[in-house]
């Protein structure tokens, strides 16, 4: 999901997903996916886009 939102999303979507209301939510914490509004929104967007591959690159 994180490879789609925020990676491929527009600025408005990223700012909403990482905004004060989402970050301040009681369930928005590291390592929690179930009930975490940030993760759930990223997952929902990823499922709508149906990505077929991901390419990560690390430069040295």
Beta strands, then each sheet from edge to edge (+ up, - down):
end
